[in-house]
Amino acid sequence: MKKKTYHYYIRMGIAFSAVLFLYKLTYAYIDPGTTSVVFSTIAYVLAGAAVVFSFLIAPIRKLYKYLKGRLKNKDSDHSGN
């Protein structure tokens, strides 16, 4: 990770100050349909994360069972001698 310098903090302070002091009020309107779009987007993201997680977990479980079985067989071979 790159070390942050003094100039970085100065620039971030200036940017933060600009956001705080140079804003204008906007009288925006959010229509009721926007809420359903936001909720459906959140649902799609969560469903996608669940699918990715399930595809990653299945091979890891198979590898774990395989290695566990190999170690158990190896231990039983040595204990019998």
Residue pairs with C-beta under 8 A, 6 or more apart in sequence:
none
